[in-house]
């Protein structure tokens, strides 16, 4: 996997039945934290979590605007959309739909998709990053199990995100 990991105590997680919250402080400006989160997904996202997998993934991205898509491009240029950007407010707030079901199948109907909100708040130590993945109930009967599974998933993703920021050139 190659990337360093943040210490487990650096990421705090709590949850309600249909919401997972993650918080961490990163030692960079809110502008930089937002930029790396949105423009450099391929640097920190776990490629095993993509449909294409680590050997066939060609691109991972987020279109930088409300209405833009989160997507991956795999073999032969095949594109898979993961969700849609609902709020694009750099460097403060990002909200997007999570249109991947508990069975890893695409969820074309945004009314049946969960939602991720990311807040970037300046802090004495850098930037407080808060990631709330909410509305798991929209995923139907698998909702609670899916939230439990993504608890570990988001911890790994955010550990890699923090490690990417820690290894940035000054």
C-alpha positions in Angstrom: 0.0 0.0 0.0 3.0 2.2 0.3 1.6 5.3 2.1 2.2 6.0 5.7 -0.7 5.9 8.1 -1.8 8.5 10.6 -1.9 7.3 14.2 -5.3 5.8 15.0 -5.8 8.3 17.8 -5.5 11.1 15.3 -9.0 10.3 13.9 -12.0 10.4 16.1 -15.1 8.5 15.1 -18.6 8.5 16.5 -21.9 7.4 15.1 -25.6 7.4 15.4 -27.8 4.7 13.8 -27.6 6.2 10.3 -24.7 8.7 10.6 -20.9 8.3 10.9 -18.8 11.2 12.0 -15.0 11.5 11.7 -12.8 14.3 12.9 -9.1 14.9 12.6 -6.7 17.9 12.7 -4.3 18.3 9.8 -1.2 20.6 10.0 -2.0 22.6 6.9 -4.3 25.5 5.9 -8.0 25.0 5.2 -7.2 25.9 1.6 -4.6 23.1 1.3 -6.7 20.6 3.1 -9.7 21.3 0.8 -7.5 21.1 -2.3 -5.9 17.8 -1.4 -9.3 16.3 -0.4 -11.0 17.3 -3.7 -8.2 17.6 -6.3 -5.9 14.8 -5.3 -8.2 11.9 -4.6 -5.9 9.5 -6.4 -3.1 10.3 -4.0 -4.9 9.1 -0.9 -8.0 7.1 -1.9 -7.6 3.3 -1.3 -7.6 2.0 -4.9 -8.8 -1.4 -3.7 -12.1 0.5 -2.8 -12.7 1.3 -6.5 -14.6 -0.8 -9.0 -11.5 -0.9 -11.3 -9.1 -2.0 -8.7 -5.5 -0.9 -8.2 -4.1 -2.3 -11.5 -6.8 -1.1 -13.8 -7.7 2.3 -12.3 -6.8 5.1 -14.8 -8.2 8.1 -13.0 -10.1 9.1 -9.9 -11.6 12.6 -9.6 -14.2 15.1 -8.5 -15.5 17.8 -10.8 -15.0 21.1 -9.0 -18.5 22.6 -8.9 -22.0 22.0 -7.5 -23.5 19.4 -9.9 -20.1 17.9 -10.7 -19.5 14.2 -10.4 -17.2 12.0 -8.3 -16.0 9.4 -10.7 -13.4 6.8 -11.6 -12.2 5.9 -15.0 -11.1 2.3 -15.4 -10.1 0.1 -18.2 -10.7 1.1 -21.8 -11.9 4.5 -20.6 -15.0 3.1 -18.8 -16.3 5.7 -16.4 -18.2 5.0 -13.2 -19.8 7.8 -11.3 -19.9 7.5 -7.5 -21.9 10.5 -6.6 -22.7 14.1 -7.3 -21.3 17.3 -5.7 -24.2 19.1 -3.9 -22.2 21.9 -2.3 -18.8 23.3 -3.5 -17.7 26.0 -1.1 -13.9 26.1 -0.9 -12.2 26.1 1.5 -15.0 25.6 4.0 -17.5 23.0 2.9 -18.1 20.1 0.5 -21.2 18.0 0.3 -21.7 15.1 -2.1 -24.0 12.1 -2.6 -22.7 8.6 -2.0 -24.3 6.7 -4.8 -22.7 3.3 -4.0 -24.9 0.7 -2.4 -24.0 -1.7 0.4 -23.6 -4.4 -2.3 -21.1 -2.0 -4.1 -23.6 -1.6 -6.9 -24.3 1.9 -8.3 -27.3 3.7 -6.9 -28.6 5.9 -9.8 -31.4 7.5 -7.7 -29.9 10.2 -5.5 -33.0 9.9 -3.2 -31.7 6.4 -2.3 -28.1 7.6 -1.8 -26.4 8.6 1.4 -24.6 11.9 1.7 -21.1 13.0 2.8 -20.4 16.5 4.2 -16.9 17.6 4.8 -16.1 20.8 6.8 -12.7 22.5 6.9 -12.3 24.8 9.9 -9.1 26.7 10.7 -7.6 25.6 14.0 -4.6 26.6 16.1 -2.8 23.4 14.9 -3.9 23.7 11.2 -7.3 22.7 10.1 -10.1 20.7 11.8 -11.5 18.3 9.1 -15.0 16.9 9.9 -16.4 14.2 7.7 -20.1 13.2 8.3 -21.5 10.4 6.2 -25.2 10.5 6.9 -28.6 9.2 5.7 -27.5 5.5 5.6 -31.2 4.7 6.0 -31.6 5.6 2.4 -29.7 2.4 1.6 -32.6 0.3 2.8 -32.3 -2.8 5.0 -28.5 -3.0 4.7 -28.2 0.5 6.2 -26.8 -0.3 9.7 -24.4 -2.9 8.4 -23.2 -0.6 5.7 -22.5 2.2 8.2 -20.5 -0.3 10.3 -18.5 -1.4 7.3 -17.8 2.2 6.2 -16.6 3.0 9.8 -13.4 1.1 9.0 -13.4 2.3 5.4 -13.5 6.0 6.3 -10.9 5.5 9.0 -8.5 4.0 6.5 -9.3 6.7 3.9 -8.8 9.5 6.3 -5.6 8.0 7.7 -4.2 8.0 4.1 -5.5 11.5 3.6 -3.7 12.7 6.7 -0.5 10.9 5.7 -0.6 12.6 2.3 -0.9 16.0 3.9 1.9 15.2 6.4 4.3 14.3 3.6 3.6 17.5 1.6 6.6 19.6 0.8 6.7 22.7 3.1 
